[in-house]
């Protein structure tokens, strides 16, 4: 595909005309590109759309009326490959809430396919190799290169025929109701905000080796880094790496001279030294405590029940040529054993039926 075959919409009038021209299309393929490698808050950088006759890129950086696009997409089935990330980006970027959704990733997993990445599925069904050259591209850059445009458009170009093939296979194998329930759950999960535990987010790799006073220093260093990253609109790792934070916490406890990286701007160095000094004054009563997970050991009866369920799952999955984790993850089985009353929230109806639960 050449870049000139891809229409880029950067004005509201263009967007409105395109939506009107596609009014009779019942399904539209959608993908997004974001940027988390070059800024603090991951931002929506590109929206890709494909109808049977056209591939389109919408530029979220332009002052478009995205209500037009949202209403257009809500009134038809939108096809994603792995809807979770894209729905989250669209919700944050243009406040989009979907109508019907078809997810080719979910469908491929339920058909027992081993390789379920988009490129693998396109190769399997259409014998076409998709280029991977722009996977790590900076999608916030403008103008987009021809290579980036081609890569972006390929992410939706094959989704509609792929969805058609997968839907037919699901219906032919009597797995369509599995799919409907699984896709509904995936869309619901994408609508939930993932809350980060404030007592855990700063416990980075290497923190377990620190004494509790060192954890107090590290906690303040982590929050310093977050604040600096927000102000500079840079990802935290570009401010300072995890291992450097842990090293500074260790050095602060040793009483040795702090080796503050000389590549930090002088104002940032001053704020860093101030944070370390203040964190060393924190009273012991306010030092973070190590998490002592008192995980209850399963009883002999629970272990026996888990093993029965695991063997049943593996047997049924093998008969259906499904990955066992698609039928039920290990953690799901453990929770069902611990809390039998939670089975209806942990497992979907089709999973419970196959496992006899």
C-alpha positions as CSV (number, residue, x, y, z in Angstrom):
1,X,0.0,0.0,0.0
2,X,1.3,3.5,-0.9
3,X,0.8,6.5,1.3
4,X,-1.1,8.3,-1.5
5,X,-3.9,5.6,-1.2
6,X,-4.5,6.7,2.4
7,X,-6.7,9.7,3.1
8,X,-5.7,11.9,6.0
9,X,-8.5,13.9,7.7
10,X,-7.3,17.0,9.4
11,X,-10.4,19.4,9.1
12,X,-13.9,19.0,10.5
13,X,-15.5,19.5,7.0
14,X,-13.4,16.6,5.7
15,X,-14.3,14.4,8.6
16,X,-18.0,15.2,8.2
17,X,-17.9,14.5,4.4
18,X,-16.1,11.2,5.0
19,X,-18.6,10.0,7.6
20,X,-21.5,10.9,5.4
21,X,-19.9,9.0,2.5
22,X,-19.6,5.9,4.7
23,X,-23.2,6.1,6.1
24,X,-24.2,2.8,4.6
25,X,-21.2,0.9,6.0
26,X,-22.3,-1.3,8.9
27,X,-18.7,-2.0,10.1
28,X,-15.6,0.2,10.4
29,X,-12.2,-1.1,11.4
30,X,-10.4,1.1,14.0
31,X,-6.9,1.3,15.5
32,X,-5.0,3.9,17.4
33,X,-1.4,5.0,17.9
34,X,-0.2,6.6,21.1
35,X,2.9,8.1,22.5
36,X,4.2,7.1,25.9
37,X,7.9,7.0,25.1
38,X,8.3,10.7,24.6
39,X,5.9,12.3,27.1
40,X,4.6,11.9,30.7
41,X,0.9,11.4,29.9
42,X,0.4,8.9,27.1
43,X,-1.5,10.7,24.4
44,X,-3.6,9.7,21.4
45,X,-1.5,10.6,18.3
46,X,-3.4,8.9,15.5
47,X,-6.8,7.2,14.7
48,X,-6.8,4.8,11.8
49,X,-10.1,3.8,10.1
50,X,-10.8,1.4,7.4
51,X,-14.0,0.7,5.4
52,X,-14.1,-1.8,2.6
53,X,-13.3,0.9,0.0
54,X,-11.0,3.2,1.9
55,X,-8.3,3.6,4.5
56,X,-8.2,6.8,6.5
57,X,-6.0,8.5,9.1
58,X,-7.5,11.0,11.5
59,X,-5.1,13.5,13.2
60,X,-6.2,14.1,16.9
61,X,-3.7,17.0,17.1
62,X,-6.0,19.0,14.8
63,X,-9.0,21.0,16.2
64,X,-11.6,18.6,14.8
65,X,-15.1,18.1,16.0
66,X,-14.6,14.6,17.4
67,X,-18.3,14.4,18.4
68,X,-19.0,13.8,14.7
69,X,-16.6,10.8,14.6
70,X,-17.9,9.4,17.9
71,X,-21.5,9.5,16.8
72,X,-20.6,7.9,13.5
73,X,-18.6,5.0,15.1
74,X,-21.2,4.4,17.9
75,X,-23.9,3.7,15.4
76,X,-22.1,0.8,13.7
77,X,-19.9,-2.2,14.7
78,X,-16.3,-1.2,15.1
79,X,-13.6,-3.9,14.6
80,X,-10.5,-3.9,16.7
81,X,-7.5,-6.2,17.1
82,X,-7.2,-6.2,20.9
83,X,-9.8,-3.6,21.9
84,X,-8.5,-2.8,25.4
85,X,-5.7,-0.4,24.6
86,X,-7.6,1.3,21.7
87,X,-10.8,1.8,23.7
88,X,-8.8,3.3,26.6
89,X,-7.0,5.7,24.3
90,X,-10.2,6.8,22.5
91,X,-12.0,7.3,25.8
92,X,-9.2,9.5,27.1
93,X,-8.4,11.2,23.8
94,X,-11.9,12.0,22.4
95,X,-14.3,10.8,25.2
96,X,-15.5,7.9,23.0
97,X,-17.8,5.2,24.3
98,X,-18.4,2.4,21.8
99,X,-21.5,0.7,20.5
100,X,-21.1,-2.8,19.1
101,X,-17.5,-4.1,19.0
102,X,-15.8,-7.0,17.2
103,X,-12.4,-8.0,18.5
104,X,-10.3,-10.2,16.1
105,X,-7.8,-11.0,18.9
106,X,-10.5,-12.4,21.2
107,X,-12.0,-14.3,18.2
108,X,-8.6,-15.8,17.2
109,X,-7.9,-17.0,20.8
110,X,-11.3,-18.7,21.0
111,X,-10.6,-20.5,17.7
112,X,-7.5,-22.0,19.3
113,X,-5.0,-20.2,17.1
114,X,-1.5,-20.3,18.4
115,X,-0.2,-17.0,17.0
116,X,-2.8,-14.3,17.4
117,X,-0.8,-11.1,16.6
118,X,-2.3,-9.1,13.8
119,X,0.7,-9.8,11.5
120,X,0.4,-13.5,12.1
121,X,-3.3,-13.6,11.4
122,X,-2.9,-11.6,8.2
123,X,-0.2,-13.9,7.1
124,X,-2.3,-17.0,8.0
125,X,-5.5,-15.9,6.3
126,X,-4.3,-13.8,3.4
127,X,-0.6,-14.8,2.9
128,X,0.5,-11.2,3.3
129,X,3.6,-10.2,5.3
130,X,3.1,-6.9,7.1
131,X,6.2,-4.7,7.6
132,X,7.2,-4.0,11.3
133,X,9.4,-1.0,10.6
134,X,7.4,1.6,12.6
135,X,6.5,-0.3,15.7
136,X,8.6,2.0,17.9
137,X,8.0,5.2,15.9
138,X,7.3,8.5,17.5
139,X,3.7,8.9,16.5
140,X,3.6,12.5,17.9
141,X,5.9,13.7,15.1
142,X,4.6,15.6,12.2
143,X,4.6,15.2,9.3
144,X,4.3,11.5,9.3
145,X,6.6,9.7,6.9
146,X,5.3,7.6,4.1
147,X,6.6,4.5,5.9
148,X,4.7,5.4,9.1
149,X,1.5,6.1,7.1
150,X,1.7,2.7,5.4
151,X,2.3,1.0,8.7
152,X,-0.6,2.8,10.4
153,X,-3.0,2.1,7.6
154,X,-2.0,-1.6,7.5
155,X,-3.2,-1.9,11.1
156,X,-6.8,-1.6,10.0
157,X,-6.7,-2.4,6.3
158,X,-7.2,-6.2,6.8
159,X,-9.4,-6.1,9.9
160,X,-12.8,-6.2,8.2
161,X,-12.1,-9.3,6.0
162,X,-10.3,-10.9,9.0
163,X,-13.3,-10.3,11.2
164,X,-15.5,-11.9,8.5
165,X,-13.4,-15.0,8.3
166,X,-13.1,-15.4,12.1
167,X,-16.9,-14.8,12.7
168,X,-17.7,-17.5,10.1
169,X,-15.3,-19.9,11.8
170,X,-16.7,-19.2,15.2
171,X,-20.3,-19.8,14.0
172,X,-19.3,-22.9,12.1
173,X,-17.7,-24.4,15.2
174,X,-20.6,-23.4,17.6
175,X,-18.3,-21.0,19.5
176,X,-20.1,-17.8,18.6
177,X,-21.8,-17.6,22.0
178,X,-18.4,-18.0,23.7
179,X,-17.2,-15.1,21.6
180,X,-20.1,-12.8,22.4
181,X,-19.7,-13.2,26.1
182,X,-15.9,-12.9,26.0
183,X,-16.0,-9.7,23.8
184,X,-18.6,-8.1,26.1
185,X,-16.3,-8.7,29.1
186,X,-13.3,-7.3,27.2
187,X,-15.2,-4.1,26.3
188,X,-16.4,-3.7,29.9
189,X,-12.9,-4.2,31.3
190,X,-11.6,-1.4,28.9
191,X,-14.2,1.0,30.4
192,X,-12.8,0.6,33.9
193,X,-10.1,2.9,35.2
194,X,-7.1,1.0,36.5
195,X,-6.3,2.3,40.0
196,X,-2.7,2.1,41.1
197,X,-2.1,1.3,44.7
198,X,-0.3,4.3,46.2
199,X,1.5,2.0,48.7
200,X,2.9,-0.1,45.9
201,X,3.6,2.0,42.8
202,X,6.9,3.3,44.2
203,X,8.3,-0.1,45.1
204,X,10.4,-0.5,42.0
205,X,12.9,-3.4,41.2
206,X,15.7,-3.3,43.8
207,X,13.6,-1.8,46.6
208,X,13.2,-5.1,48.4
209,X,16.9,-5.0,49.4
210,X,16.6,-1.6,51.2
211,X,16.0,-1.3,55.0
212,X,12.8,0.4,56.0
213,X,14.5,3.8,56.4
214,X,15.8,3.4,52.8
215,X,12.3,2.7,51.7
216,X,11.2,6.1,53.1
217,X,14.0,7.8,51.1
218,X,13.1,5.8,47.9
219,X,9.4,6.6,48.3
220,X,10.2,10.4,48.3
221,X,12.7,10.0,45.4
222,X,10.0,8.2,43.4
223,X,7.5,11.0,44.0
224,X,10.3,13.6,43.1
225,X,10.9,11.8,39.8
226,X,7.1,11.8,39.1
227,X,6.8,15.5,39.8
228,X,9.8,16.3,37.6
229,X,8.5,14.1,34.8
230,X,5.1,15.8,34.9
231,X,6.6,19.2,34.8
232,X,8.9,18.4,31.9
233,X,6.2,16.2,30.1
234,X,8.7,13.4,29.8
235,X,8.4,9.7,30.8
236,X,9.9,9.1,34.3
237,X,12.7,6.9,33.0
238,X,14.0,9.8,31.1
239,X,14.4,11.8,34.3
240,X,16.2,9.0,36.2
241,X,16.4,5.2,35.9
242,X,15.0,2.9,38.6
243,X,18.5,1.6,39.5
244,X,19.7,5.2,40.0
245,X,16.9,5.9,42.4
246,X,17.7,2.8,44.5
247,X,21.4,3.7,44.4
248,X,20.7,7.2,45.7
249,X,18.6,5.8,48.5
250,X,21.4,3.4,49.5
251,X,24.0,6.2,49.3
252,X,21.8,8.5,51.4
253,X,21.7,5.9,54.2
254,X,25.4,5.2,54.2
255,X,26.2,8.9,55.0
256,X,28.7,9.0,52.2
257,X,28.8,11.9,49.8
258,X,25.9,11.8,47.4
259,X,27.0,11.4,43.8
260,X,24.2,13.3,42.1
261,X,24.3,12.8,38.4
262,X,26.0,15.7,36.7
263,X,23.8,15.5,33.7
264,X,20.8,16.7,35.8
265,X,20.0,20.4,35.3
266,X,21.3,22.3,38.3
267,X,17.8,23.3,39.5
268,X,16.7,19.6,39.4
269,X,19.8,18.7,41.3
270,X,18.9,21.2,44.0
271,X,15.4,19.8,44.3
272,X,16.7,16.3,44.4
273,X,19.2,17.0,47.3
274,X,16.4,18.8,49.2
275,X,14.1,15.8,48.9
276,X,16.8,13.4,50.1
277,X,17.6,15.7,53.0
278,X,14.0,15.9,54.0
279,X,13.4,12.2,53.6
280,X,16.2,11.4,56.1
281,X,14.4,13.5,58.7
282,X,11.3,11.3,58.5
283,X,10.6,9.7,61.9
284,X,10.8,6.0,62.2
285,X,7.0,5.7,62.9
286,X,6.4,7.0,59.4
287,X,8.8,4.8,57.5
288,X,7.0,2.4,55.1
289,X,6.4,-1.1,56.3
290,X,7.3,-4.1,54.3
291,X,4.3,-5.9,53.0
292,X,4.0,-9.1,54.8
293,X,1.6,-11.0,52.7
294,X,-0.1,-13.5,54.9
295,X,-1.4,-15.6,52.1
296,X,-3.5,-18.4,53.5
297,X,-2.2,-21.8,52.6
298,X,-4.8,-23.9,50.8
299,X,-6.2,-26.7,52.8
300,X,-5.6,-30.3,51.7
301,X,-9.2,-30.4,50.4
302,X,-8.6,-27.2,48.4
303,X,-5.4,-28.4,46.9
304,X,-7.2,-31.6,45.9
305,X,-10.1,-29.6,44.4
306,X,-7.7,-27.3,42.5
307,X,-5.9,-30.3,41.0
308,X,-9.2,-31.8,39.9
309,X,-10.2,-28.6,38.2
310,X,-6.8,-28.1,36.6
311,X,-6.9,-31.6,35.1
312,X,-10.4,-31.1,33.9
313,X,-9.5,-27.8,32.3
314,X,-6.4,-29.1,30.6
315,X,-8.4,-32.1,29.3
316,X,-11.3,-30.1,27.9
317,X,-8.9,-27.4,26.5
318,X,-6.9,-30.2,24.7
319,X,-10.1,-31.7,23.2
320,X,-11.1,-28.2,21.9
321,X,-7.6,-27.3,20.8
322,X,-7.8,-24.2,23.0
323,X,-5.0,-22.7,25.1
324,X,-5.8,-23.8,28.6
325,X,-5.6,-20.2,29.9
326,X,-8.4,-19.2,27.5
327,X,-10.7,-21.7,29.2
328,X,-9.6,-20.6,32.7
329,X,-6.4,-19.1,34.1
330,X,-4.6,-20.6,37.0
331,X,-5.6,-17.6,39.2
332,X,-9.2,-18.0,38.2
333,X,-9.2,-21.6,39.3
334,X,-7.5,-20.8,42.6
335,X,-10.1,-18.2,43.3
336,X,-13.0,-20.5,42.5
337,X,-11.5,-23.1,44.9
338,X,-11.0,-20.5,47.7
339,X,-14.3,-18.7,47.1
340,X,-16.8,-21.1,45.4
341,X,-19.6,-18.4,45.6
342,X,-17.5,-16.1,43.3
343,X,-17.6,-18.5,40.4
344,X,-20.1,-16.5,38.4
345,X,-18.0,-13.4,38.5
346,X,-14.7,-15.1,37.9
347,X,-15.7,-17.4,35.0
348,X,-18.0,-16.7,32.1
349,X,-21.1,-18.9,31.5
350,X,-19.4,-20.7,28.6
351,X,-16.4,-21.5,30.7
352,X,-18.5,-22.7,33.6
353,X,-20.5,-24.9,31.3
354,X,-17.4,-26.6,29.8
355,X,-15.9,-27.1,33.3
356,X,-19.2,-28.4,34.8
357,X,-19.3,-25.6,37.4
